[in-house]
Each structure stands twice: as C-alpha cells, then as structure tokens.
Amino acid sequence: MPYLTKEKTAEYFTKFGTSATNTGSIEAQIALLTERINRISDHLQANKKDFSTHRGLMQLVGKRKRLLTYLSNSNLQNYRQLIEKIGLRK
C-alpha cells in the first residue's frame, strides 16, 4: 500500500498551498518532500545497508533545501510560517 495516496496529496496541497489543484505551490511541495523524507528516514533506520535508498534520501533533502532557500529569498514571512508549521529546525 502506498504511503502517499491521492487523497493525502490533495490534503497537503489544501493545507499548505492555496487549493488542491495548485500543485506548483512551493509550500506544498516542501511539505510533501518533508513527508517523504520522514518516511524514508524511518525505513533507513530499520534497513541500515540500503545504500540506494540513502542516495535518494540525500537527493530529496537537497531538493527541499533548494526550495527552502528560494522561499526564504522570495518571501521570508511565508518561509518562517512554513518552518514553524512543519516543525523543521529553524
């Protein structure tokens, strides 16, 4: 069973973006990436030698970092709200 269904994805887009059809929203993309990163991190704690998944995780973390940098440069207030809402480090 996939961990991210269409309903769950639409829920993230409505919660963090403006609507369920606005899939280009930076905030919603970051929220989805954070969910995927958390799931993969849990998988890697149980499967320590899964190196290909570890590489994919590093790619997702890099992509999220680039999107967060873009958001902080373009709209600092939304960046701070998103960080607080998702529960990231800053």
DRENVO-222212 format. One record per residue (C-alpha): x negated, y, z negated. Coordinates in steps of 0.1 Angstrom, whole numbers, padded with zeros to 4 digits, always signed. Example, Ala and Ser with C-alpha at 12.3 -4.5 7.8 and 13.67 -1.06 7.14 Angstrom:
2
-0123-0045-0078/-0137-0011-0071/
This chain:
90
+0000+0000+0000/-0015+0034+0009/-0021+0058-0019/-0011+0088+0001/+0024+0084+0017/+0041+0109+0039/+0063+0120+0010/+0033+0125-0012/+0016+0145+0015/+0047+0167+0021/+0049+0172-0017/+0013+0185-0018/+0020+0209+0012/+0051+0223-0005/+0034+0226-0039/+0001+0242-0028/+0010+0255+0007/+0040+0275+0017/+0061+0247+0032/+0059+0210+0041/+0052+0218+0078/+0024+0242+0071/-0004+0216+0073/-0030+0242+0080/-0029+0258+0046/-0063+0259+0031/-0050+0255-0004/-0030+0224+0005/-0060+0209+0024/-0082+0214-0007/-0056+0198-0029/-0053+0167-0006/-0091+0164-0004/-0092+0166-0042/-0067+0137-0045/-0087+0116-0020/-0119+0123-0039/-0104+0113-0072/-0091+0080-0057/-0124+0072-0041/-0143+0080-0073/-0122+0055-0092/-0129+0029-0065/-0166+0035-0067/-0167+0031-0105/-0154-0004-0101/-0175-0011-0069/-0209+0004-0075/-0226-0011-0045/-0201+0001-0019/-0225+0025-0002/-0205+0032+0029/-0176+0045+0008/-0201+0066-0012/-0212+0082+0020/-0176+0090+0029/-0171+0105-0005/-0201+0128-0001/-0187+0139+0032/-0153+0147+0016/-0170+0166-0012/-0190+0187+0013/-0158+0195+0033/-0140+0205+0002/-0169+0227-0008/-0169+0244+0026/-0132+0251+0024/-0135+0264-0012/-0163+0287-0001/-0142+0300+0028/-0112+0306+0004/-0134+0324-0021/-0148+0347+0006/-0114+0354+0021/-0090+0356-0008/-0106+0355-0043/-0073+0357-0062/-0059+0326-0044/-0092+0308-0050/-0091+0313-0087/-0054+0303-0089/-0061+0271-0070/-0091+0262-0091/-0070+0266-0122/-0040+0247-0108/-0061+0217-0095/-0083+0217-0125/-0117+0219-0109/-0149+0231-0126/-0146+0269-0124/
